[in-house]
């Protein structure tokens, strides 16, 4: 149980902030508290972030640079609210998946199996720590610089008349007067915290779930290779088949939870990559005015968003590779030393393992590294379209 707590501790801490962590054992009081935090985060993001940002977008629609500057904030916030809604909707299913993870950590296992599980759990923890560091650095610049009268945003006279806020928004009241400015600034800081936790926490929850599955698949492959350690062939094969079916059910839970979300993230990444690519290329080739710190910020955002999308594809690629390893382990087993009816039993594993477990976006696009490369190439092609439209 100690190892299980170590594996999920950071993910639980981040998602508990907005009440999204699917607790394995949850009483009525904890359920009400988590639902309250989720509801508060939802209304904060919608009414402090999305609606004022859309209002601002309408007012600056004729300015291409200001429009892109607005979209680079409103798109991540919108994705954050989508993640929040979907994970809250699928919270019961995720609880079942986490219960299966807890059972895997508590069951008796060999030192080698323990080492494999710790290796994959450590990978998930390292990715979460790195993502949190990037989020904290980016948000610190967005929050601290406006306090000194500057900003990483593209400032216009339409939506930023006097005092600068972290986000490009337009409210129906005069936000430049005190204490409205201080209250609005505080609300936007809290909004960015909630949106950032939702954005980063949900991504790394997927990483935790899939990395655990990869570790179990690797252990299953080793059991299949060393099946002679069981007292009887039929008993060992039965255990392996049952465990394989259990892992497939676990995968189905993860896939059904994240497939629609991944489809939205594909569209989000393509749009945001085009917008940031346009700004960076315009600065480098057309000599547009932009401070060096803002250019560095744009490049870091592209790398951060691309890193999150690459995370989905990497874990999907690793999962496919582990499924293929199980197939090859069954294929390369010394079947000629078995009785005919025992050798035929291996065909059942080979048939099922021959169908890889693909994490998909909308049940259409498998999340693999080749898909990520094609997505980047296609998105980069549309940067020239934006440059051409700006020139005309």
C-alpha positions in Angstrom: 0.0 0.0 0.0 3.0 2.3 0.6 4.2 1.9 -3.0 0.7 2.7 -4.3 0.6 5.9 -2.2 4.0 6.8 -3.5 2.9 6.2 -7.1 -0.3 8.3 -7.0 0.6 11.0 -4.4 1.5 13.8 -6.8 -1.4 13.1 -9.2 -3.8 13.0 -6.3 -2.5 16.3 -4.9 -2.9 18.2 -8.1 -6.4 16.8 -9.0 -7.7 17.2 -5.5 -7.3 20.9 -5.8 -10.3 21.0 -8.2 -12.0 17.9 -6.8 -11.3 15.6 -9.8 -9.3 12.9 -8.1 -11.4 9.7 -8.3 -11.0 8.3 -4.8 -11.2 4.6 -4.4 -12.9 4.9 -1.0 -15.0 8.1 -0.7 -17.6 9.0 1.9 -20.5 11.4 1.5 -18.6 14.3 3.0 -15.6 13.9 0.8 -17.9 13.5 -2.3 -19.7 16.8 -1.4 -16.4 18.6 -0.9 -14.9 17.4 -4.2 -18.1 18.3 -6.1 -18.1 21.7 -4.5 -14.5 22.4 -5.6 -15.3 21.1 -9.1 -18.4 23.3 -9.4 -16.5 26.4 -8.1 -13.7 25.8 -10.7 -16.2 25.4 -13.5 -18.0 28.6 -12.8 -14.8 30.5 -12.1 -13.3 29.4 -15.5 -16.5 30.1 -17.4 -17.5 33.5 -16.0 -14.1 35.0 -15.2 -12.2 33.6 -18.1 -14.1 32.2 -21.1 -17.1 34.7 -21.4 -15.0 37.9 -20.9 -12.3 36.5 -23.3 -14.9 35.9 -26.0 -16.3 39.4 -25.4 -12.8 40.8 -25.8 -12.3 38.6 -29.0 -15.3 40.1 -30.6 -14.1 43.7 -29.9 -10.6 43.1 -31.4 -11.6 40.9 -34.3 -10.2 43.2 -36.9 -6.7 43.1 -35.4 -5.0 39.9 -36.5 -2.2 39.9 -33.9 -4.6 40.9 -31.0 -6.9 38.1 -32.2 -4.2 35.5 -32.1 -3.0 36.8 -28.7 -6.6 36.3 -27.4 -6.9 32.8 -28.8 -3.7 31.6 -27.3 -5.3 32.1 -23.9 -8.9 31.3 -24.6 -8.1 28.0 -26.3 -6.2 26.4 -23.3 -8.9 27.7 -20.9 -11.6 26.1 -23.0 -9.7 22.9 -23.2 -9.3 23.0 -19.4 -13.0 23.3 -18.9 -13.6 20.4 -21.3 -11.2 18.2 -19.4 -12.8 19.2 -16.1 -16.3 18.2 -17.4 -15.2 14.9 -19.0 -13.2 13.7 -16.1 -16.0 14.6 -13.7 -18.4 12.7 -16.0 -16.2 9.6 -16.1 -15.1 9.8 -12.4 -16.9 6.6 -11.5 -15.2 4.6 -14.3 -11.8 6.0 -13.3 -12.4 4.9 -9.7 -12.7 1.4 -11.0 -9.4 1.8 -12.8 -7.6 3.2 -9.7 -9.0 0.3 -7.7 -7.4 -2.1 -10.1 -4.1 -0.2 -9.8 -4.3 -0.4 -6.0 -4.9 -4.2 -6.2 -1.9 -4.6 -8.5 0.4 -2.8 -6.0 -0.9 -4.8 -3.0 -0.8 -8.3 -4.6 2.1 -10.6 -4.0 4.8 -10.1 -6.7 8.4 -10.9 -7.4 11.2 -8.4 -6.9 11.6 -8.1 -10.7 7.8 -7.3 -11.1 8.1 -4.8 -8.3 11.0 -3.1 -10.0 9.2 -2.9 -13.4 6.1 -1.3 -11.7 8.3 1.2 -9.9 10.2 2.1 -13.1 7.0 3.0 -14.9 5.5 4.8 -11.9 8.7 6.8 -11.7 8.4 7.8 -15.3 4.9 9.1 -14.7 6.1 11.1 -11.6 9.0 12.7 -13.5 6.8 13.8 -16.3 4.3 15.3 -13.8 7.0 17.2 -11.9 8.5 18.6 -15.2 5.0 19.7 -16.4 4.3 21.4 -13.0 7.6 23.3 -13.1 6.8 24.6 -16.6 3.3 25.6 -15.5 4.6 27.4 -12.5 7.3 29.3 -14.4 4.8 30.4 -17.1 2.1 31.5 -14.7 4.6 33.3 -12.6 5.6 35.5 -15.6 2.0 36.1 -16.5 1.1 37.1 -12.9 4.2 39.0 -11.8 4.9 41.2 -14.9 1.5 43.0 -14.8 2.2 44.1 -11.3 5.1 46.2 -12.7 3.1 47.6 -15.6 4.3 45.2 -18.3 3.0 42.0 -19.8 3.7 39.1 -22.1 0.5 39.8 -23.9 -0.1 42.0 -27.0 -1.5 45.2 -25.4 -4.2 47.1 -27.2 -6.1 50.3 -26.4 -9.4 48.5 -27.0 -9.3 46.0 -24.1 -6.4 47.3 -22.0 -7.1 51.0 -21.5 -5.2 51.5 -18.2 -4.3 48.7 -15.8 -3.1 45.5 -17.2 -4.5 42.1 -16.3 -2.9 38.7 -16.8 -5.6 37.7 -19.4 -7.0 39.6 -22.3 -10.6 40.1 -21.2 -13.4 42.7 -21.3 -15.8 43.1 -18.4 -19.0 45.0 -18.3 -17.8 47.1 -15.3 -14.9 49.5 -15.0 -12.1 47.2 -13.9 -9.6 50.1 -13.6 -11.2 51.4 -10.4 -10.2 50.1 -7.0 -11.1 47.6 -5.6 -12.6 46.2 -8.8 -9.1 45.9 -10.4 -7.7 44.1 -7.3 -10.6 41.7 -7.1 -10.5 41.0 -10.9 -6.8 40.4 -10.8 -7.1 38.0 -7.9 -10.0 36.2 -9.7 -7.9 35.8 -12.8 -4.9 34.4 -10.8 -7.2 31.9 -9.1 -8.7 31.1 -12.6 -5.2 30.4 -14.0 -4.4 28.1 -11.1 -7.6 26.1 -11.5 -7.3 25.9 -15.3 -3.6 25.0 -15.1 -4.3 22.2 -12.6 -7.1 20.9 -14.8 -4.9 21.1 -18.0 -1.8 19.5 -16.5 -3.4 17.2 -14.0 -5.7 15.4 -16.4 -2.9 14.9 -18.9 -0.7 13.3 -16.3 -3.5 11.2 -15.0 -3.6 9.6 -18.5 0.1 9.1 -18.2 -0.2 7.5 -14.8 -3.0 5.1 -16.0 -1.2 4.1 -19.3 2.3 3.7 -17.8 0.8 1.4 -15.1 -0.8 -0.7 -17.9 2.5 -0.8 -19.7 4.2 -2.1 -16.6 1.6 -4.8 -16.1 1.9 -5.8 -19.8 5.7 -6.2 -19.4 5.2 -8.3 -16.3 2.6 -10.4 -18.1 5.1 -11.0 -20.9 7.7 -12.2 -18.4 5.2 -14.6 -16.8 4.5 -16.0 -20.3 8.1 -16.5 -21.1 8.8 -18.2 -17.7 5.6 -20.2 -17.6 7.5 -23.2 -16.4 7.7 -21.7 -13.0 4.0 -22.7 -12.5 3.2 -26.1 -11.2 1.1 -27.0 -14.2 1.0 -25.6 -17.7 -2.8 -25.3 -17.7 -2.8 -23.6 -14.3 -0.2 -21.0 -15.4 -1.8 -20.4 -18.8 -5.2 -19.9 -17.1 -3.7 -17.3 -14.8 -2.0 -15.5 -17.7 -5.2 -15.4 -19.8 -7.3 -14.2 -16.9 -4.8 -11.4 -16.2 -4.6 -10.5 -19.9 -8.4 -10.2 -20.0 -8.4 -8.0 -16.8 -5.8 -5.7 -18.4 -7.9 -5.4 -21.6 -10.9 -4.4 -19.5 -8.7 -1.8 -17.7 -7.6 -0.5 -21.1 -11.2 -0.2 -22.2 -12.0 2.0 -19.2 -9.1 4.3 -20.0 -9.8 4.4 -23.7 -13.5 5.2 -23.3 -12.7 8.0 -20.8 -10.1 9.8 -22.8 -11.0 9.2 -26.5 -13.3 12.2 -27.0 -11.0 14.4 -25.0 -8.0 13.4 -27.2 -10.0 14.2 -30.3 -10.6 17.7 -29.0 -7.0 18.0 -28.0 -5.9 17.1 -31.6 -7.9 20.0 -32.9 -6.7 22.3 -30.1 -3.0 21.5 -30.7 -3.3 22.0 -34.5 -5.0 25.4 -34.1 -2.6 26.6 -31.4 0.4 25.4 -33.2 -0.6 27.3 -36.3 -1.3 30.5 -34.3 2.0 30.5 -32.5 3.9 29.4 -35.5 2.4 32.4 -37.4 3.5 34.8 -34.7 7.0 33.4 -34.4 7.6 33.3 -38.2 6.1 36.8 -38.6 8.6 38.1 -36.0 11.6 36.3 -37.5 10.9 37.0 -41.2 8.8 40.2 -41.4 10.5 42.2 -38.6 7.4 42.7 -36.5 8.0 44.3 -33.1 8.1 42.0 -30.2 10.1 41.9 -27.0 12.6 39.1 -26.6 11.0 37.9 -23.4 7.6 37.6 -25.2 9.2 35.7 -28.1 10.9 33.3 -25.7 7.5 32.9 -24.0 5.8 32.0 -27.3 8.5 29.4 -28.1 8.2 27.9 -24.6 4.4 27.7 -25.0 4.8 25.8 -28.3 7.2 23.4 -26.7 5.0 22.9 -23.7 1.8 22.3 -25.7 3.7 20.1 -28.1 5.2 18.2 -25.2 1.8 17.4 -23.8 0.5 16.2 -27.1 3.8 14.2 -27.6 3.1 12.6 -24.1 -0.1 11.1 -25.4 1.6 9.7 -28.4 4.6 8.4 -26.6 2.6 6.5 -24.0 0.4 5.1 -26.8 3.5 4.0 -28.7 4.9 2.3 -25.6 1.6 0.5 -25.0 1.5 -0.8 -28.6 5.1 -2.0 -28.2 4.3 -3.9 -25.0 1.3 -5.6 -26.7 3.5 -6.7 -29.5 6.0 -8.1 -27.0 3.3 -10.3 -25.5 2.4 -11.6 -29.0 6.1 -12.4 -29.7 6.5 -14.1 -26.3 3.6 -16.4 -27.1 4.9 -16.9 -30.7 8.4 -17.8 -29.6 7.4 -20.1 -26.8 8.8 -23.6 -27.2 5.5 -25.1 -28.2 7.1 -28.2 -29.7 7.9 -29.4 -26.2 4.2 -29.3 -25.3 1.4 -31.7 -25.9 -0.7 -30.9 -28.9 -3.7 -29.6 -26.9 -1.4 -27.4 -24.8 0.3 -26.0 -27.9 -3.1 -25.1 -29.4 -4.0 -23.1 -26.2 -1.2 -20.7 -27.0 -3.0 -19.7 -30.2 -5.7 -18.0 -28.1 -3.2 -15.6 -26.6 -1.6 -15.0 -30.0 -4.9 -14.2 -31.6 -5.8 -11.6 -28.9 -2.3 -10.2 -28.5 -2.1 -9.7 -32.3 -4.6 -6.9 -32.0 -2.7 -4.0 -30.3 -4.3 -1.8 -27.7 -4.4 1.6 -29.4 -5.3 4.7 -27.5 -7.3 6.6 -30.0 -8.7 10.1 -30.5 -12.4 9.8 -31.2 -12.1 6.1 -32.0 -10.5 7.2 -35.3 -6.8 8.3 -34.9 -4.4 6.1 -33.0 -2.1 8.1 -30.7 1.3 7.1 -32.0 4.5 9.0 -32.8 3.8 8.7 -36.5 0.5 10.4 -36.0 2.2 13.1 -34.0 4.7 13.8 -36.8 1.9 13.9 -39.4 -0.1 16.3 -37.2 2.9 18.7 -36.8 3.7 18.6 -40.5 0.0 19.3 -41.4 -0.2 22.1 -38.8 3.0 23.7 -40.0 1.6 23.8 -43.5 -1.3 26.0 -42.4 1.2 28.6 -41.0 1.8 29.7 -44.6 -1.9 30.1 -45.1 -2.1 32.5 -42.2 0.9 34.4 -43.5 -0.7 34.7 -46.9 -4.0 35.9 -45.5 -2.2 38.5 -43.4 -0.3 39.8 -46.4 -3.4 40.1 -48.5 
